[in-house]
Structures are given as structure tokens and as C-alpha cells.
């Protein structure tokens, strides 16, 4: 039966949007990689610096973790770029004033083009509609974030499915090791009895029973098996339920690693050692994938 793991998001994603509008052509690229916290790097044209806080807020509303790189470009359309043009009425006024001065002082120096352009108020700066332009940039970001989220969901679902396969493999290893303990105790009993017979020694039954009990207690892994199953159940639940799971997965994997190490330290047989090693390999494989999840 297939399970829904699509609600998990990877921290790795990419989206690119180009938007034509009255203000010109807007380009927006967003990409992210795994990171412990949310870290944003924005690259914007100087004309759009005022919209940076709104862009950061929109990104933070959609992402919890990851190192995000957002690039915005703007190519002004015809008549939209910031331009300067001379004030014709002021120029005509200056020309009339120059004629009046020359009528009184014929030898006075005439105004040059540089003088006119430097005259206060001659050059009139024409700016594009920045409010409309910023609204278009935010609309482009919303479109890019929707695409970006889709890529993160697809990648997250793929990673979760791989991890669930590893969880199933760990369950199989745990199930395989549990029945070994009674056989190990019985085998120890038989070996000890055989050595005593070979040595022609009549052992005290009470002493033998105590020795068997000590051995069984030393290799008892019931608690480790129980905790392993509990952690695997929780891991399975996190991956199936989805959401922001990365930090919780880190903690669970540490706990699984601890139980696998304890299992190995109690091992007195090749098979239990093999299971401990296999669990460690599977846990590390899950950890590598979990590092990419939000």
C-alpha cells in the first residue's frame, strides 16, 4: 500500500520566472541548498532596493530552513527607464533673461550648454512608476515560489520514500536479531556443559544456573530491541505525516545510532554483530538524506 509522503519538502530547490509588464521585463531566479537555519542572500538592482524587506518576508513565510539565493533583474520597457530631460519653459526663460542682459552688457559672455545644464531646475528627472514596478516584482516572486515549492515537494517526496525503504530494512534486521538470544543462551549452556564433561567435573547445579543467568543478563537486548522499534515507529510516522521534520529526524537518528551501538557492544555472536553493523549503515544512509529535508 502506498503512503503519502509528498508533504515533506527538501531544502534543495530552484525556480526561474520571467515576467513582461508595463514597467518592462522582470527576471527572478530562486535556488536553495540545505542549511541548519534559514539564510537569505538577495541580489537586486539599485532601483528595487526598497522592495527587499517585502521579498525577504515573502520568502521567510514559505521556508523554515535552507540557504536561499534570490536574484532579481529588471529591463525597463520603452519610456520606463529613469531619464532626465531639460525643462523647455525654463530654458526659454533663461534665453529671454540672457537677451536682456546682453542688451545692457553687449560684451558679457553668453551662456554655454554646460552652463544651462548645470542651472538648477533645468534637468527634470523622470522616474518610472516604482509602486507598480514593485507590485510586479512581488507578483513574480509569488509565481516563482509556487514553482519552487513544487520542486521541493517532489524532491522531498523522493527522499522520504528512500528513507522509508531504509526504515523497512531496519525493521527486518531488528526482527531477525530478536529470536537469536534464546538460541545463544541455549548454545552457551550446551558448550559449558560439554566443557565440564570433558574435564570430568561435577558442577553444582545452583552454580550453573547462576552462571547461565549472568550470561543471559549480559547479552539481553530486549530493552534495546524495544527502543529500536519505538524509534523506528516514530521515524516512520514523521516521514509519513510530513511537514517540517528535519530537526526531529536528527534527534531520532542519534537515538537509533545509540541503540545500534549498544546492540553491538552486547554481541557475542557473528550474527548480532552483523545486524548491529547493518543498522549503523542504514542509519547513516537515512541521515545523509535527512540533511536535505526542511
N, C-alpha and C positions, 0 to 999 in steps of 0.2 A: 504494500500500500504506500503510495507516495505521500510525502508530508510537505506542508507549506513552510518553506524556509526562505521565501522571497522577501520577507520583511527585514532581513538583515542587510546592512549596507557595508560595502567595502569603503575604505578611506581612499582608495585609488579610483580616480575618475577623470573624465575630460569632456568638454563640450566647446563648440565654436559656433557663434551666431554672427551673421552679417545682416544689417537692417537698413533699408533705404527709407528715408523720411524727408520731410520738407527741409530739415536742417542739414541734410547731406547723407553720408553713408557712415554708419556706426559699425565697428567691428569689436567683438568681445570674445575672448578666449579664457576659459577657466579650467584649471587642472589641479589635482591634489595627489599627494602621496601620504603614506602613513606617518603619524606623528603622535606623541603622547598627549599633546593638548591641541587646541585649535590655534593655528598661527596663520595669519593672512599677510600676503605681500601684494600690494596693488600698484599697478603702473598705469598712469593716466596722463593725457595731455594737460598742459597747464590750464587750458580753458575749462577743464572739467574737475578741477581740484575741489570745488565747493560741493560736489556730489559724493565725494569719497566717504564721509560718515554714513550716508544712506546706503551706499554699496556694502560697506562693512557690516552694517546692521542686517541687511538682507541675507548676506552670506551666513552670518552667525545664527540667524533664525532657522537655517536649514541644516547646518553641520554642527556636530558636537566635538569632533576631533579631526585632525588632519592638518597637513601643511599645504595651504591653498595659495596658488599663484593666479591672480586675476589681471588680465591685460585688456585695456580699452583703447581703441583708436577712433579717430573722427576725421573724416574727409569732408570739408564744407561743400555744400552744393553751390550752384551759381547764386551770387548775391548774398551768401550766408556767412562768408568769412568776415572776420573783423577787418574793416577797411577805414581809411581816412580820406577825406575829400575836402577841398577848400570851400570856405563859406563865400559864395559869389557876392552876396549882398555886402559883406564886409570888405571884400576886395574892391568893389565899386566905390564904397565909401572912402577907402584909402586912396584910390585913384583921384577922386574929387578933391580930397584934402591935399594930395601932392600937387595938383594943378594950382590950388590956391596959394600954397607955399611958394611954388616956382614963379607965380605972378609977382610976388613981393621980393623973392630972392632968386633971381634967374640963375645964379651960379651955384645954387645948392645942389648937392649930389642927389641923383634920382634913386628911388627905391629899387633894389635888385630883387630877383626871385627869392634868394635866400632870406633877404630881409622880410619879404612878405610871408614866407612860410613859417618864419620864427615869430611872427606877430601873434600875440595872444588872441586866441579865438578864431584864427584863420582856418586852421585844420580842424575839421569836425569829425570825431571818431564815430563810426557806425558799427555797433555790436550786433551779433545775431541774437535771436530770442533765446536766451540762456535757460529760461524756465522750461520752455518747450523742449529744448535740447536735452536737458537733464531728465525730463519725463521720458523721453525716448530711450535714453541710456538705461534707466531703471526698467523699462519695459523689455529691453534687450536682455538685461540681466535675468529677469524673471523667466524668459524663454530659455536662456542658457542653463539656468538652474534646474529647470524641468528636464532638459536633456541630460544634464549632469547627474541628476538623481536617478534617472533610468539606467545609466551606465553603472552607477554604484550599486543599484539594486541587483542588476544582472550579475555583476562580479561577486557581490556578497552572497547571492543565492548559490552560485557555483562553489564558492569557498565553503559555505555551510554544508553543502551536500558532500563535499570531500571529507569534511571533518566528521560528519555523521557516519560515514563509512569507517573512519578510524575508530569512532566510539563503538560501533558494532564489533569491530575486530578486537577491541579491548575487552568487551563483554565476553567474547568467545574465549579469550585467554584466561580470564578470571574463572569462567565456568569450567575450564579444563583443569585448573590447578586445584580447585577445592576438593575433588574426590581423591587426590593423591595422598593427603595427610594420613587417613586411616591405613592406607597401604604402607606408608613409610613407617608408621608405628609398628605394624604387624611384622614388617621386614626386619626392623631393629630387634624386635622380640625374638624372632627366629635366629638371627645372627648371634645375638648374645647367648641364647640357649645352646646353640651349636658350639660356640667357643668354650662354654662351661663344660659341655660333654667331652670335648676334646681334651680339656685339661683335667678331666675326671674329678671335677669339683662339685660338691653338693651345695648349691646356693640356697640361702634362706629365702623361702617364697615371699616373705614380707619385704625382704631387702630387694628382691627382683621387682616386686610390684612398685616399690618406691622408685626404683631406677627407671622403670617404664613410664611412670607418672612424670618424673622430671624431664625425660626425653620428650614426651608428648607435649608438655607445657612449653618446652623450649622451642619447638617447631610449630606450635599452634598459631595459625594465621586467620582464625575465624574473625577477629576484630578487623584485621587488615582487609579481608575479603568483604566484610560488611561495609566498611568505609569506602572501599573502591566502588562498590555497587551504588552507594548513596551518591558519591561524586559523579559517577557516570550518568545516573538518573538526572541529576541537576544539570549536567553538561548537555545532555540530550534535550532537556526541557528548554534551556536557554536558546539552543540552536533552532529549535522548532518554533518557539514563541517569537523570536526575533526582537527587533528594537536595538537599542544601544547596549551591546553586550561585551565589548572588548575588554574593559577593565575587570568585569566579573569573571570572564574567561581566564584572564591572567591568574586570578586568585585560585580558581578551581584547578587549573593545571599545576600550580605549585603544590596543592594538596595531593593531587594524583601522583605527582613525582615523589612526594614524601612517602606515600604508602607503597609505591613500587620499590623504593629503596629499602624500606623495612622488610618487604617480602623477600628481597634478595639477601638481606642480612640474616634472615632466619632459614635460608635454604640449606638443606642437607642432601639435596639430590639434583642431578643434572637437569631434570625436567622443570623443577621450580626455579632454578637459576635461569633457564631459557625463558620461562614465562616472564620473570622479572625484567630481563633484558629486552624482550619484545615489547612489554608495556612501556618501557622507557623510550624506545624508538618511536612507538605510536604517539606517545605524549608529545615528544619533540616535534613530530610531524604536524600535530594539531597546533602546537604553539607557533610554529612558523606561519601557518595560515591565519591564526587568531590575531597576529600582529597587524594584519591588514584590515581588520574589522573595526568599524566605528564603535 
